[in-house]
Amino acid sequence: MKQAKASNSINAQYGKYGIITEADIYTREQEFHTWLIEERQQNPETLAKPALKKLFLTYMEDYNTATLPHEKYYALEAYEKRMQALRGGEFVPQGDETYDISRDLAAHKAGTTRKVDKEGESFLSRDQLLELQQVQRERIHVGKLKALGLEVKSNLGVRMDGNQFD
């Protein structure tokens, strides 16, 4: 019975800060080296590669089971930012570091929803916008005619900049 409760608490903590693998030895290098120096009192620069990999496996197990002795070994940069803010006199609440899918989905939805412009928010009316589109189409047509070397009547009704298509 006691073992079941203990395993449930371990399962609840497993992956609390994420799951890392052996491939993360370089992405978690700062945290790993800090852990080596402060907790294991070993210099990572003097260790051989096999010894470094073996120690990373220990670090990886503690990371995945959320049993590292300090929060800075999970995200050193975030920890340093937080400490800098505290030293600057700012109040930084201890964030809940569990993953909340509803917050993630809400943030995603807020970032992907298109904002529909209403007619009243434009400086031009619908008729003015349609007229501008017609003028643009006529300008393109006249430009193509001039590019082909055809003579364009001056009274065609399209206001053109004199040197735009010459």
Backbone as CSV, one residue per row, in Angstrom:
resi,resn,N_x,N_y,N_z,CA_x,CA_y,CA_z,C_x,C_y,C_z
1,MET,0.831,-1.196,0.000,0.000,0.000,0.000,0.874,1.257,0.000
2,LYS,1.909,1.264,0.848,2.783,2.425,0.899,3.559,2.569,-0.405
3,GLN,3.918,1.426,-1.006,4.657,1.490,-2.261,3.785,2.070,-3.367
4,ALA,2.516,1.772,-3.360,1.604,2.299,-4.367,1.497,3.817,-4.251
5,LYS,1.404,4.335,-3.028,1.338,5.777,-2.823,2.640,6.434,-3.260
6,ALA,3.751,5.821,-2.953,5.045,6.384,-3.345,5.197,6.407,-4.860
7,SER,4.773,5.324,-5.520,4.904,5.290,-6.974,3.959,6.290,-7.632
8,ASN,2.772,6.515,-7.034,1.852,7.505,-7.583,2.434,8.907,-7.487
9,SER,3.127,9.222,-6.398,3.715,10.549,-6.272,4.868,10.717,-7.243
10,ILE,5.599,9.642,-7.499,6.680,9.707,-8.476,6.094,9.889,-9.868
11,ASN,5.022,9.164,-10.187,4.398,9.301,-11.497,3.841,10.703,-11.703
12,ALA,3.347,11.318,-10.640,2.810,12.668,-10.745,3.927,13.660,-11.032
13,GLN,5.157,13.380,-10.563,6.278,14.278,-10.765,7.025,13.991,-12.066
14,TYR,6.878,12.787,-12.615,7.642,12.411,-13.797,7.291,13.327,-14.958
15,GLY,8.300,13.958,-15.521,8.089,14.850,-16.650,7.533,16.208,-16.280
16,LYS,7.574,16.576,-15.020,7.027,17.854,-14.578,7.688,19.018,-15.319
17,TYR,8.980,18.934,-15.543,9.719,19.990,-16.236,10.025,19.602,-17.682
18,GLY,9.462,18.522,-18.150,9.729,18.031,-19.489,10.512,16.736,-19.424
19,ILE,10.688,16.123,-20.556,11.437,14.875,-20.653,12.648,15.143,-21.540
20,ILE,13.819,14.769,-21.051,15.010,14.911,-21.873,15.580,13.532,-22.167
21,THR,16.337,13.450,-23.244,16.970,12.199,-23.649,18.473,12.429,-23.759
22,GLU,19.185,11.379,-24.135,20.632,11.490,-24.287,21.000,12.508,-25.363
23,ALA,20.124,12.717,-26.310,20.387,13.678,-27.380,20.388,15.115,-26.880
24,ASP,19.849,15.358,-25.699,19.772,16.708,-25.141,21.029,17.108,-24.380
25,ILE,22.080,16.348,-24.505,23.312,16.659,-23.764,23.853,18.025,-24.168
26,TYR,23.609,18.446,-25.397,24.107,19.748,-25.841,23.077,20.856,-25.657
27,THR,21.789,20.533,-25.704,20.778,21.572,-25.508,20.632,21.938,-24.034
28,ARG,20.955,21.031,-23.154,20.892,21.284,-21.703,22.289,21.414,-21.103
29,GLU,23.227,21.845,-21.931,24.620,21.890,-21.499,24.837,22.844,-20.325
30,GLN,24.236,24.032,-20.347,24.417,24.989,-19.254,23.940,24.416,-17.927
31,GLU,22.728,23.881,-17.944,22.173,23.332,-16.707,22.979,22.136,-16.218
32,PHE,23.371,21.278,-17.158,24.138,20.089,-16.816,25.489,20.463,-16.213
33,HIS,26.183,21.410,-16.831,27.489,21.818,-16.307,27.358,22.499,-14.949
34,THR,26.312,23.290,-14.763,26.074,23.915,-13.460,25.832,22.846,-12.404
35,TRP,25.046,21.842,-12.744,24.767,20.735,-11.825,26.059,19.979,-11.495
36,LEU,26.883,19.727,-12.516,28.146,19.018,-12.294,29.050,19.783,-11.341
37,ILE,29.173,21.067,-11.552,30.077,21.875,-10.743,29.561,22.036,-9.327
38,GLU,28.274,22.366,-9.177,27.741,22.685,-7.854,27.361,21.456,-7.043
39,GLU,26.811,20.446,-7.683,26.334,19.281,-6.932,27.357,18.152,-6.875
40,ARG,28.056,17.922,-7.961,29.014,16.814,-8.021,30.450,17.261,-7.798
41,GLN,30.687,18.568,-7.720,32.016,19.145,-7.542,33.016,18.581,-8.563
42,GLN,32.600,18.538,-9.811,33.461,18.040,-10.885,33.492,19.059,-12.013
43,ASN,34.679,19.237,-12.578,34.846,20.166,-13.677,34.544,19.429,-14.985
44,PRO,33.545,19.867,-15.743,33.183,19.151,-16.975,34.275,19.211,-18.042
45,GLU,35.166,20.189,-17.970,36.222,20.314,-18.969,37.331,19.291,-18.773
46,THR,37.442,18.748,-17.570,38.517,17.782,-17.308,38.032,16.337,-17.410
47,LEU,36.722,16.142,-17.596,36.185,14.784,-17.666,36.282,14.230,-19.079
48,ALA,36.499,12.921,-19.173,36.509,12.244,-20.467,35.066,12.123,-20.971
49,LYS,34.908,11.966,-22.283,33.565,11.871,-22.881,32.716,10.753,-22.277
50,PRO,33.261,9.533,-22.100,32.414,8.473,-21.516,31.953,8.809,-20.094
51,ALA,32.841,9.410,-19.307,32.461,9.784,-17.946,31.407,10.886,-17.969
52,LEU,31.548,11.815,-18.914,30.573,12.900,-19.046,29.205,12.350,-19.443
53,LYS,29.190,11.382,-20.352,27.921,10.773,-20.767,27.266,10.021,-19.613
54,LYS,28.080,9.327,-18.837,27.543,8.572,-17.693,26.926,9.523,-16.674
55,LEU,27.604,10.635,-16.411,27.057,11.616,-15.478,25.802,12.284,-16.057
56,PHE,25.764,12.465,-17.374,24.564,13.047,-17.976,23.377,12.106,-17.825
57,LEU,23.621,10.812,-17.893,22.525,9.859,-17.684,21.944,9.999,-16.284
58,THR,22.796,10.227,-15.292,22.323,10.453,-13.920,21.520,11.746,-13.855
59,TYR,22.062,12.799,-14.483,21.367,14.082,-14.523,20.018,13.939,-15.233
60,MET,20.018,13.197,-16.348,18.801,12.993,-17.129,17.726,12.284,-16.294
61,GLU,18.119,11.284,-15.545,17.152,10.566,-14.706,16.565,11.487,-13.652
62,ASP,17.415,12.277,-13.004,16.925,13.203,-11.981,16.050,14.296,-12.601
63,TYR,16.407,14.747,-13.789,15.625,15.773,-14.477,14.236,15.241,-14.805
64,ASN,14.180,14.059,-15.396,12.898,13.494,-15.818,11.994,13.147,-14.650
65,THR,12.573,12.793,-13.522,11.761,12.462,-12.347,11.558,13.669,-11.435
66,ALA,12.050,14.831,-11.849,11.902,16.087,-11.100,12.471,15.975,-9.700
67,THR,13.661,15.359,-9.579,14.285,15.196,-8.266,15.610,15.942,-8.151
68,LEU,15.873,16.867,-9.054,17.082,17.681,-8.920,16.924,18.593,-7.707
69,PRO,18.016,18.903,-7.011,17.899,19.631,-5.752,17.497,21.104,-5.877
70,HIS,17.601,21.683,-7.053,17.281,23.099,-7.174,16.626,23.362,-8.525
71,GLU,15.760,24.381,-8.583,15.024,24.691,-9.805,15.922,25.201,-10.931
72,LYS,17.080,25.746,-10.596,17.944,26.291,-11.647,18.525,25.211,-12.546
73,TYR,18.531,23.972,-12.109,19.062,22.887,-12.929,18.070,22.439,-14.003
74,TYR,16.863,22.979,-13.966,15.865,22.676,-14.988,15.877,23.724,-16.107
75,ALA,15.970,24.986,-15.738,15.989,26.080,-16.721,16.836,27.207,-16.153
76,LEU,18.116,27.163,-16.408,19.069,28.102,-15.818,18.808,29.529,-16.275
77,GLU,18.532,29.724,-17.545,18.331,31.072,-18.060,17.099,31.733,-17.441
78,ALA,16.019,30.983,-17.323,14.796,31.521,-16.708,15.039,31.828,-15.227
79,TYR,15.797,30.972,-14.565,16.113,31.191,-13.155,16.944,32.462,-12.987
80,GLU,17.943,32.633,-13.840,18.792,33.824,-13.738,17.999,35.095,-14.029
81,LYS,17.087,35.037,-14.985,16.228,36.187,-15.291,15.370,36.545,-14.085
82,ARG,14.831,35.522,-13.466,13.974,35.735,-12.299,14.771,36.326,-11.134
83,MET,15.978,35.824,-10.925,16.824,36.337,-9.842,17.251,37.782,-10.115
84,GLN,17.533,38.103,-11.371,17.903,39.471,-11.736,16.742,40.420,-11.453
85,ALA,15.526,39.993,-11.758,14.353,40.817,-11.488,14.170,41.009,-9.989
86,LEU,14.388,39.957,-9.214,14.269,40.074,-7.758,15.336,41.009,-7.192
87,ARG,16.550,40.914,-7.723,17.614,41.811,-7.258,17.316,43.256,-7.619
88,GLY,16.581,43.461,-8.706,16.205,44.800,-9.128,15.029,45.365,-8.360
89,GLY,14.484,44.610,-7.439,13.396,45.090,-6.604,12.013,44.775,-7.136
90,GLU,11.918,44.033,-8.210,10.617,43.690,-8.757,10.021,42.511,-7.994
91,PHE,8.694,42.480,-7.950,8.013,41.332,-7.355,7.759,40.329,-8.463
92,VAL,8.342,39.170,-8.323,8.170,38.115,-9.314,7.514,36.933,-8.618
93,PRO,6.244,36.673,-8.911,5.582,35.547,-8.251,6.164,34.222,-8.726
94,GLN,6.178,33.271,-7.829,6.638,31.924,-8.172,5.605,31.331,-9.105
95,GLY,6.008,31.095,-10.352,5.065,30.602,-11.351,4.747,29.141,-11.143
96,ASP,3.518,28.791,-11.497,3.129,27.390,-11.478,3.708,26.768,-12.736
97,GLU,4.612,25.848,-12.590,5.358,25.332,-13.724,4.732,24.080,-14.322
98,THR,3.483,23.816,-13.982,2.821,22.667,-14.597,2.216,23.102,-15.918
99,TYR,2.079,22.185,-16.808,1.556,22.464,-18.140,0.041,22.470,-18.094
100,ASP,-0.549,23.534,-18.591,-2.000,23.652,-18.644,-2.421,23.735,-20.100
101,ILE,-3.048,22.683,-20.580,-3.412,22.622,-21.998,-4.442,23.669,-22.358
102,SER,-5.337,24.021,-21.452,-6.364,25.009,-21.779,-5.738,26.388,-22.006
103,ARG,-4.703,26.752,-21.214,-4.006,28.025,-21.434,-3.279,28.009,-22.772
104,ASP,-2.685,26.871,-23.097,-1.961,26.741,-24.354,-2.913,26.865,-25.542
105,LEU,-4.054,26.205,-25.469,-5.038,26.280,-26.546,-5.612,27.691,-26.681
106,ALA,-5.866,28.356,-25.561,-6.387,29.724,-25.602,-5.366,30.663,-26.230
107,ALA,-4.094,30.511,-25.904,-3.051,31.350,-26.494,-2.924,31.080,-27.979
108,HIS,-3.031,29.815,-28.354,-2.956,29.465,-29.775,-4.133,30.039,-30.543
109,LYS,-5.318,29.906,-29.975,-6.516,30.405,-30.635,-6.474,31.925,-30.771
110,ALA,-5.974,32.600,-29.749,-5.887,34.059,-29.797,-4.900,34.512,-30.867
111,GLY,-3.866,33.735,-31.087,-2.873,34.109,-32.077,-3.259,33.769,-33.498
112,THR,-4.207,32.860,-33.695,-4.541,32.429,-35.047,-5.872,32.961,-35.552
113,THR,-6.665,33.561,-34.700,-7.952,34.062,-35.165,-7.742,35.313,-36.001
114,ARG,-8.437,35.379,-37.115,-8.349,36.547,-37.980,-9.321,37.597,-37.493
115,LYS,-8.844,38.807,-37.471,-9.715,39.906,-37.086,-10.381,40.435,-38.344
116,VAL,-11.690,40.389,-38.360,-12.447,40.813,-39.525,-12.664,42.317,-39.435
117,ASP,-12.237,43.019,-40.494,-12.458,44.462,-40.528,-13.921,44.736,-40.836
118,LYS,-14.510,45.603,-40.091,-15.884,45.993,-40.331,-15.889,47.162,-41.288
119,GLU,-16.990,47.364,-41.998,-17.070,48.419,-43.000,-16.863,49.793,-42.371
120,GLY,-17.332,49.980,-41.165,-17.220,51.266,-40.498,-15.805,51.599,-40.065
121,GLU,-14.893,50.625,-40.050,-13.534,50.867,-39.597,-12.634,51.376,-40.717
122,SER,-13.101,51.372,-41.960,-12.294,51.810,-43.090,-12.482,53.305,-43.306
123,PHE,-11.458,53.937,-43.870,-11.556,55.361,-44.176,-12.372,55.609,-45.439
124,LEU,-12.457,54.607,-46.294,-13.184,54.740,-47.551,-14.463,53.903,-47.515
125,SER,-15.438,54.364,-48.249,-16.683,53.595,-48.325,-16.500,52.437,-49.300
126,ARG,-17.461,51.558,-49.346,-17.391,50.400,-50.243,-17.367,50.846,-51.703
127,ASP,-18.180,51.844,-52.030,-18.215,52.345,-53.405,-16.869,52.948,-53.808
128,GLN,-16.242,53.686,-52.897,-14.942,54.274,-53.194,-13.881,53.191,-53.409
129,LEU,-13.942,52.136,-52.614,-12.990,51.037,-52.774,-13.177,50.334,-54.109
130,LEU,-14.439,50.124,-54.521,-14.709,49.497,-55.816,-14.227,50.376,-56.962
131,GLU,-14.412,51.687,-56.820,-13.946,52.616,-57.853,-12.418,52.586,-57.960
132,LEU,-11.745,52.528,-56.825,-10.279,52.442,-56.834,-9.803,51.149,-57.484
133,GLN,-10.507,50.064,-57.260,-10.142,48.798,-57.898,-10.294,48.886,-59.412
134,GLN,-11.379,49.538,-59.873,-11.602,49.708,-61.301,-10.496,50.556,-61.921
135,VAL,-10.108,51.634,-61.260,-9.035,52.490,-61.757,-7.733,51.705,-61.840
136,GLN,-7.472,50.892,-60.838,-6.255,50.082,-60.845,-6.250,49.098,-62.010
137,ARG,-7.388,48.463,-62.269,-7.483,47.536,-63.402,-7.260,48.263,-64.732
138,GLU,-7.837,49.453,-64.872,-7.656,50.232,-66.090,-6.201,50.651,-66.279
139,ARG,-5.536,51.024,-65.201,-4.122,51.415,-65.283,-3.263,50.231,-65.731
140,ILE,-3.560,49.071,-65.203,-2.806,47.882,-65.593,-3.028,47.588,-67.068
141,HIS,-4.279,47.721,-67.522,-4.606,47.469,-68.926,-3.859,48.447,-69.843
142,VAL,-3.887,49.741,-69.493,-3.197,50.748,-70.297,-1.695,50.493,-70.287
143,GLY,-1.154,50.109,-69.155,0.273,49.807,-69.064,0.659,48.653,-69.970
144,LYS,-0.192,47.633,-70.036,0.080,46.495,-70.917,0.021,46.901,-72.385
145,LEU,-0.965,47.755,-72.722,-1.067,48.237,-74.095,0.191,49.008,-74.494
146,LYS,0.659,49.888,-73.607,1.861,50.669,-73.895,3.093,49.773,-73.989
147,ALA,3.153,48.737,-73.152,4.290,47.813,-73.192,4.320,47.051,-74.513
148,LEU,3.144,46.810,-75.111,3.071,46.127,-76.404,3.362,47.070,-77.566
149,GLY,3.464,48.372,-77.269,3.763,49.350,-78.307,2.546,49.878,-79.012
150,LEU,1.389,49.649,-78.461,0.154,50.129,-79.079,-0.117,51.565,-78.662
151,GLU,-0.804,52.280,-79.525,-1.164,53.665,-79.247,-2.376,53.670,-78.307
152,VAL,-2.289,54.464,-77.265,-3.380,54.555,-76.299,-4.000,55.936,-76.430
153,LYS,-5.320,55.975,-76.545,-6.028,57.252,-76.682,-5.848,58.060,-75.405
154,SER,-5.689,59.333,-75.519,-5.500,60.190,-74.352,-6.811,60.417,-73.609
155,ASN,-7.934,60.183,-74.272,-9.225,60.388,-73.615,-9.824,59.076,-73.116
156,LEU,-8.968,58.101,-72.806,-9.450,56.790,-72.357,-10.117,56.878,-70.990
157,GLY,-9.813,57.897,-70.223,-10.482,58.070,-68.941,-9.662,57.571,-67.763
158,VAL,-8.464,57.107,-68.031,-7.615,56.631,-66.942,-6.585,57.701,-66.667
159,ARG,-6.522,58.133,-65.438,-5.541,59.123,-65.063,-4.225,58.399,-64.799
160,MET,-3.217,58.737,-65.606,-1.926,58.062,-65.497,-0.859,59.100,-65.181
161,ASP,0.146,58.667,-64.486,1.321,59.487,-64.297,2.044,59.500,-65.641
162,GLY,2.433,60.633,-66.102,2.972,60.770,-67.440,4.175,59.891,-67.728
163,ASN,5.045,59.631,-66.798,6.258,58.885,-67.085,6.224,57.452,-66.572
164,GLN,5.133,57.017,-66.044,5.083,55.704,-65.421,5.273,54.572,-66.440
165,PHE,4.664,54.710,-67.624,4.718,53.628,-68.603,5.460,54.027,-69.869
166,ASP,6.085,55.169,-69.905,6.801,55.590,-71.118,8.172,54.961,-71.176
